[in-house]
Amino acid sequence: MTETLFLSSDAIEDLASPAEYVEAVREGYRQRGHGAPADPRSAYFRTDPDGMFTDYAALLPETGAMGGYMYSAGFDAGDAWFVTPLFDAQSGEPLAILDGASMNPFKTGAAGAVAVDSLAREDATTLAVIGTGPQARGQVHTAVTVRDFEEVRVYSPTAENRTAFADEFAAQLEASVRAVSSSEAAVAGADVVITATTSTEPVFDGEHLEPGAHVTAMGQYHPDKRELDATTIERSTYVPDLRERVSQDAGSFIAALETGRISDDHVHAELGDVVAGTEPGRIDADEITVFDSGGTGIETVAAASLLYERALENDRGTPIPFAPASEALTGRRRDR
């Protein structure tokens, strides 16, 4: 029997800081840039009851871990569950099973922060955030670890939400944080723009982006849904998390392609290529850059491995037995 650790969301909630998530995920994307395998998500949909089941995976050889994410959302319960299996990339043994809910905004935010650090101008000081949910929180917590923002503008169509979000971060950040009444007011003059919404249509007009702006879009991963308009994509140096995902579920890119505003070769590089230095990131101060994040196993495995190591150091988690196939894969019946 192999001893595998079960880690609840409560057990891992305080094990890593936003900056530590960012460093772990940066290393994961560096390995991807040097050939670490990762595939886009697979999504399975059901109607009556409406729901989605999705999964993705990655292997990070230098981290020494592999695994992924499986989650269900919707269905009759109207909720979501995030299950993260983590394996040893050397022995193949299962190391841990994590309830990935509490880590989700931080590991996804860390991917966005790695993109900000790789693509945004070094002197970026103004951050615009469109969206006020858990994922937006994760993006802000991590983005502020890679740039010294002086001003943060927050927009949500719901006034109460944007005000509460601004008040929450005003109490935590040294930057000036304020709610604004439109996406245009958020985006105009911003050095970095983050979209973290459930919107199916573009959340701002790409004409309002200033030269030199960076955009991280992470709220949609569906071919018919998009947060960014064709103007934004056309104006940008476009960097996805995984190149293979672009034709599968990067709705903003697909829509711009279908209207003839761009061609297939508009993809500049994967984020891992930029992090690894095999492809350049920003080369011009006036260049507009876009990171299109749909979620991958890269940040999931990197974050889960970090949390697993911290859990061992802090004596967290519940050991559970896992039988190897050499013992349990017999084909014999065991009668009661």
Secondary structure, 3 states (H helix, E strand, C coil): CEEEEEECHHHHCCCCCHHHHHHHHHHHHHHHHCCCCECCCEEEEECCCCEEEEEEEEEECCCCEEEEEEEEEECCCCEEEEEEEEEECCCCCEEEEEECCCCHHHHHHHHHHHHHHHHCCCCCCEEEEECCCHHHHHHHHHHCCCCCCCEEEEECCCHHHHHHHHHHHHCCCCCEEEECCCHHHHHCCCCEEEECCCCCCCCCCHHHCCCCCEEEECCCCCCCCCCCCHHHHHHEEEEECCHHHHHHHCHHHHHHHHCCCCCHHHECCCHHHHHHCCCCCCCCCCCEEEEECCCCHHHHHHHHHHHHHHHHHCCCCEEEEECCHHHHCCCCCCCC
